[in-house]
Amino acid sequence: MTYHQSEMKMDVDQNPTMVLNELRKQCPSGLQEYLNTFEDLYDRKLWHQLTLKIEEFFTEPTSGPYQIQLFQHFISDWESKMNKLKLVRLGLCVAKQFSDYNEALAFLTSLVEKVDTTDTRDAYVLAVTETAYIKLRLFDLEGTKTAMDECEKILDTFDSVETVIHASFYRVCADFYKAKAEYAQYYKNALLYLACIQLEDLTLEEKVERAHDLAISALLGDTIYNFGELLMHPILDTLTSTHLEWLRNLLFAFNAGDIGKFEMLAVNFVQEPILQDNMSFLRQKICLMSLIEAVFKRSSDNRTIPFANISEETQLPIDEVEYLVMKALSLKLIRGSIDQVGEVVVVTWVQPRVLDKDQIDNMRQRLQEWDENVKKTALFVETETPELFIQ
């Protein structure tokens, strides 16, 4: 539950002890002991211990209605004694208690000003990042972008920084690019965000939403032609046994270039109108993925591929194969040349891939075949030229 700032009734001139006494009248019995401890630690000026106890208080589910009062009328009295990064993290909890985004923005803006010093740049970045998130919720895309650009420049100057700051930055960047429908950028930043957090810290609903959005961005990103990193991430498992499991299966079909499975799963696109609206792009993409997989499965000395073979793999008419190959070349998915007269494609390089388990097994089989060929060649040379092996 969130609360309007106007609902918080307390005299701003009250001293900290009076603030705690007032809160005791409002708080449930389960929180009373915290308030007694706050007063004791405050009187003894044990600021570090007091900070830790307040952090513990903020984790209590029933503390929400009292966080704004505590922060604005108690913590503000001695905030100069507190670690500034901890101050900001507590402030972010408080900001979630405002039901009005404009009030939350005003609160966070004042928090930004408190940590805008050369010695507290990490706390400043975290505060500005979360301020940008509120601006995004208020549909101020330009303000969000300006704030995130500032944070990125500062982050680039750090040798190291706490993971929570990078997590906040990448989360807000991902949400910004989601709002802009820039799929490739969303995909990149959402995966970076997940790399900065413990997955169990997200609720099941948050995991499913993130997995859904990553799947959509992977499918619609015009520069994303390798889903391996996402396919191996446990976030995707949250779609299993849900109404969105078909979306997970669709990603695997794309990564394998399995056009038949794509056609079977396409009947589910009615659940995702954005996929239905981009059907022509998705058909081209699955054909490109099929081409990449066909090249990747071949050994490096067997990559002169007739148009007819590509037509069979991609289920395209043979007169459309050349355009598909040109598209793959322009996207830098492969390198090579096209022999229009001989109707063959000579591939010299294919984009490196993050492999799923089936593709790794295929690589293992190819390495075994290579090993056997090397042994046969060595045996042949030894048999035909024994004089070279005389000790």
N, C-alpha and C positions, 0 to 999 in steps of 0.2 A: 504494500500500500504506500502511496505517496501523499504528500501533504503540502498545502499552500503555505507559503511563508507567513501569510496573514493569519493563519490559524495558530501560530506559535505566540502565545501570550506571555510576555515576560518583560519586565522593566530592564532596559538595556543598561541602566546605571547601577543595577544590583552588583554587589561584589560576588566573587566566585562561591563563597560559602553560602550566601543567600540563594544563589542559582541552584546549588545542589540541594538545599533544603526545599526549594520550590519543586524540583524534579522528584524528590522523594514522595511528595504528595500525589504525584501523577503516575509514577512508575509502578508496575506490578511487583509483588513481593520477590519474584525471582531476580529482579534487578537491583533491589535495595542494597545488597551487600556490595555491589560494585560502587555505588555512590558513597557508601561509608569509606571504602578503600580510597576512592578518589580524594576525598577530603583529607584523609590521613596522610597520603603521599604528597598532596599539595602543601599541607602545613609543614611537612618535613623537607620540602623542596627536593624531592627525589624525582626529578623530571623524567629520567629514562624509565624507571619503574612505572611511573604514572602513564607514560606513553604506551608501554606494553599492555597495561591494564585497560586502557581505553581501546586499544586495538582489539583486545579480547571482547570487550563490551560490544563493539561494533559488529562482531560476528554473531551475536545473539539475535535470533530471528525477531524477537519482540522489541528490540532496541530502536527500530526504525522511527517510530513517532517522536523519539526524544533526541535523535542525533542532531537535528538542526539547532535546537536550543543549546545542547551541550557544546557544540562547536562554536556557535556565535557568541555565547555568553560565558563560557567557562574556558574552553581551550584557547580562545582568542586572547585571554588574559596572560597566558604564559607561552604562547606559540613560538616566541623568539628563542625559547630554550629547547625546542623540539627539533629533531632532524627534519630538514625541509622536505625530503622525499617522503618521509612518513606523514608529514603534515598534508602533503598533496594527496597521498593515498587515502587518508581519512576524509579529506575534503571531497574526493570523488565518491566516496560512500554517501556523504551528506547530499551531494548534488542529485543522487538518484531518488532522494526523498521528496524533491519538489515535483508537484504535478504540472506545473507550468514551465515550459522550456525556456521562456524568457527570464523567469526568476532564476532558473538553474544557470543560465548563461551569465546573468549579472553576478551570481555568487562565484562562479568559476573565474570570471574576469577579475574579480577582486583578489582571488587566490593567486592568479597569474602574477599580478602586481607584487604580491608579497614575496615571490620567489624569483623575481627578475633581477638577479645579481650574477656577477661573474663567478661566484663560488657555488652557485646552485643551478647550473645549467641543466643538469639531469632532471631535477624537479620541475624546472621551467618547461622543458620539452614535454614532460608528462602532462602538466597542467594545460599547456597550449593544445596538445593533441586532443585531450578530452573536451576542451572548449570547441575545437573544430568539429567534434562529433555532434555537439549540441547544435552548432550552426547548420550541420548537415540535416539534422532532424527538423530544423526550421526552414529547410530548403534554400539555405544560403550557400549555394555551391561555390560561388566565387570566393566568399569568405573562408570556406573550408579549404579550398585549394591554396589560398594565400598562407593560411596557418600551417598547412602540411608542408609546403615548400620551405617555409622558415625552419620547421623542425628537422626536415631532411638535411638542410645545410649544417645545422648544429650537430646532428648525429654523425655526420661525415667527419667531424673534427674530433670525435671521441676515440680514444684507444680502446676503451671498454665501457660498458654501461650495463646496468641491471636489465635482465631479460624482460621484466615487466614493462619497461619503457619501449623496447622494440615491439613487444606484443601489442601494446596500445597503438603504436604508430602503424603497424601493418594491418591491424583490425580496422582502424579508421580509414586507411587508404583503400582497403578492400571494399568497405561500405561505400566510399566515395565513387569508386569505379563501377560498383554495382548500380548506383544511382545514375551513372552516365552510360550504362550498358556497354562499357568497354571490357569485353569478356576476357581478353588475354591478360590485361593488367589486373583484373579482379582475381583471376586464377593464380597469377604469380604472388600477389600480396596475401591472398587467403592461405596459400600453402606456407608462406613465410610466417604468417601469424600462428598457424598450427604448430610450426616447428618451435615456437617460443613458449608454448603453454603445455600443461599436462592435460591430456584429453579428458580425464575424469573430472576436471574442474568445470566442464561444460555440462549443462543439463541435457537430457536425452533430446528434448525439443530443439535445443541449440545445435546439437550434433547433426540431427536429421536435416535441419534447415541449411547448415553449412555444407553438408554432403550434397544436398540437392543443388545448391547454388554452384558448387564446384563442378558438378556433373554438367549442368547447363552451360557453364562458361567453357568447359573443356570441349564440348560439342560445337559450340558456336564461335569459339575463338578462331579467327582466320589465320593465326600463326601457330596454333597448337596442333601438332600432328604426332605427338607421343604422349600417351596417357599413363605410362608406366609408373611415374612417381605417385600419381593419385591412386592408381589401382592397388598399389602396395600399402597405401596408408590405411590404418585402422578406421579412420573416419568413415570410409565407404561402407564398412561392415554394418553401420547403423541402418542402412537401407535394406538389409537382408530381412526377409519375413515381414516387410511392410508393403503398403500399396505402391511404393516407389522402387521396389526391387527390380522391376523391368528396366529402370534407368541405369542401375548398376550393371545389369547384363548388357545393356546397350553400349556402355563404355568398353566392356571387354570385347564386344563384337567389333567395334571400331578399331581398337588397338590391334586386333588380329586381322583386320581387313576382311572380315567375314560378311560379305554382301548378303548372302542368304539369310543369316540371322538378323541382319539389319532390317530386311524386308519383313520378317516375321514380327519383329518388335515395333515396327513403325505404326502398327495398328493402335499402339498406346499413345500416339502423339496427340490424340484428342484431349488427353489429360493435361497436356502442356502446349497451349496454343502457340507459344513462341517457337517451338520446334516445328509445328505444322506450318507456320508462316515462313520458315526457312528451309523447307523441304528440298528445294533445288540445290541450295548450298550444301546441305547434309549429304545428298546423293553424290555430289562432286567430291566431297571430303572422304566419303567411304571408299570411293573409287581410287583416290590418291593414297589412302591408307592401304588399300589392297595392293596397289602398285609397289609401295614401299616394302610391304611384307613379302611380296613375291621376289623383290630384289634381295632383301635381307636374308631370305632363306637359301639363296644360291651362294655357292662358294665364290671367292674373289676371282677365280680363273674361269668362271662360268656365268659371266654377266653380259653376254651379248644375247639380247632377248628379242625374238621376232615379234612383230606387231600382233601376229595371230595368238601367240601365247598370252600377251598382255590383254588382248580382247577377251580371251577365255577367262582369265583371272578376274578381270574387272566387270565382265558381263556388258561391255560396251561394244557398239558396232565398230568394226575395224577402221572405218573412216574417221572415228572420233579419238582413236588411240594417240595419234600424233599431237593433238591439242592437249590431251591429258598429260603426256610426257613433257610438253613445253611448259605446262602449268607447274609440274613438279620441279622442273629445272629453275623456273623463275622464283619459286618459293625456297629454292636452295635445299630441297628435300633430297635431291640426288644431283650428281654431276656426271657429265658424259656427253655423248653426241648422238644425233639422230641420222641414220642413213635412210634417206627418203626413197632412194632407188631400190635398195635391198629390203626396205621395210623392216629394219632392225634398229634396236636401241643398244648402244654400248655404254654401260654404266661403269664409271670408275670409282665412284664413292657414293655412299648412302648415309643419310643423317644418323649420327650416333643415337642410340636409344637406351632408355631405361627399360630393362626387360622384365616381363612377368615370368612366372614359374615355368609355363609351357615353353616360352621362348628361350629361357635359360636351358631347359632340357634339350631343345633343338640345337642350341649352341654346343652342349656337351656331346651330343651325337656327332656333330660335325668335327669336333676336336678329336673324338675317337677315330673317326674315319681318316682324318689327317695323320694321326699317329700311326695307323695301320699302313697308310701309303708310304710314310717315311721309312718304316721298318722294311717294307717290300723293296723300296728303292735301295736301301743299304744292303740288303741281302743280295739283290741283283748285281750291284757294283762289286761286292765281295766275291761273288761267284764268277763274274766275267773277268775281273782283273785281280786275281789272287796275289800277284807280285806286289801289289800296293800294300798288302796287309801282312807281309812277311816281317816277323820281328827281327 
